[in-house]
Amino acid sequence: MTTPRPRPIIVQKYGGSSVADVEKLGKVADRVVAEKRRGSDVVVVVSAMGKATDGLLALARQVAAHDASSVDPPRRELDMLLSTGERVSMALLSIAIQARGFEAISFTGSQSGILTSDRHFDARIIEVRPHRIEDELARGKIVIVAGYQGMSYRREITTLGRGGSDTTAVALAAALEAERCEIYSDVDGVYSADPRAVPDAKHLPELSHEVLQEMAESGAKVLCAQAVEWARRAGIAVYARSTFDTMDGSARQTIVRKFAPSEALMARAVVAESNVVLARLSDPDLLDTWLRVASEANVAFKDLSVGIHGASAVIPLLNVPDWAGAKRQLLAAIPSLDLVEDVAVVSVVGDGLAGSPEPLRRFLAALRGIDATPLGASAGPLRLGAIIAAGRAGEAQRALHAAFVGG
């Protein structure tokens, strides 16, 4: 007698714009129920409603401003505060699904078995033990999980940084050996550039994990980089879709999987990241001090370059809750540190970009053509990047898109 094949598990993630109000929550519930009716076991990961996280963060900063002075909100308390946003969404969605006649149960990140590093505000998932989820799926229930959060090995509530709900979804998909992970937002997949900056950006039906991870690391906002890293390691196919498209299978989507559909070496997208600071250190003997103080201030680096004449790095501010406080800490330790604000990093991402000098020559020529002089540049197999004035980022994206991707 053969053992019955288990029902396939589908993990769905819905972003803040998808659950921004009661009406949208209802539409998400309809979509989840439709997947359950098709015969799948469904796990749903939700973000906080709309701009709830931004609102909670603003409240924390208001409370931290006392007697005309301002202190950094403690990261532990930020995690306790911000994790409540997703808990509201998960409970409301569970109620909406049960109102439609289906059994559902909501879990926080810690209840779901998501174990993280002992770092507040931008922790990393180190292990997933989804035993309670598996038990409830076996009982026929739809499981709703609060994204963006977990529990450290010290049993502290932690959050995963902006975009962390994506990571929650992909990590759960890997742990549950799900058939696929569907990421729903207000856009129908990944484009060759931000359509708001580049009107003729192209929809990309398929991408490799490697290229999308490089795009996410460089500022693309459809999926966060840590989520794509999990998908790549586990071989999970990710489907990026719009919550607001029809459910008849005709809508556009982007499928991210292990192998790209074509082996042709080509540029795939242009990406910009504006919420950054360029840091320059003129004295290489102070490098160890710089790295130590940056770690104490919870400031991360990208594109670090070190030489006999000093060092430079890009500081992304996405997961720095109080840049003003971190800046004071850095300059107090190293007054000569040059921190250049109001800059952006523009990048071309694709395959084989370092195979010859020609792509870099074309990259720099496109920037010279609009008089956007780089303050720094970098080149690698999957990415060419340049630091420019923030006010030129839109024009630079259009020029690079025309030079590498085409209209």
Secondary structure, DSSP 4 states (H G I P E B T S, - for coil): -PPPPPPPEEEEEE-GGGGSSHHHHHHHHHHHHHHHHTT-EEEEEE--STTHHHHHHHHHHHHHEETTEE-PPPHHHHHHHHHHHHHHHHHHHHHHHHHTT--EEEE-TTTTTEEE-S-SSS--EEEE--HHHHHHHHTT-EEEEE-SEEEETTS-EEE--TTHHHHHHHHHHHHTT-SEEEEEESSSSEESS-TTT-TTPPEESEEEHHHHHHHHHTT--SS-HHHHHHHHHHT--EEEEETTS-SSS-S--EEEESS-S-----EEEEEEEEEEEEEEES-GGGHHHHHHHHHHTT---EEEEEETTEEEEEEE-TT-S-HHHHHHHHHHH-TT-EEEEEEEEEEEEESSTTSSSHHHHHHHHHHHHTT---SEEEE-SSEEEEEEEGGGHHHHHHHHHHHHT--
